[in-house]
């Protein structure tokens, strides 16, 4: 019998590695424009899952788990200011899917 949870966990860990080590150039706003979620969304979902399991976790703890470092450090290292084009695309995406 296949352990689906273990497979899903492995895929999730690989997604985090991909986003946080292999593709640090991909900005959260671009993920939001194209996919409708970003690293912060993953952190929110992780925290919600922790809460559902009775595990106390705040927003910063969840973000640190997802980003692999404190969020403030991530922002300094990798986050760029959104361009006017990104902001316009984000607004348009929100209007389409809002």
Beta strands, then each sheet from edge to edge (+ up, - down):
end
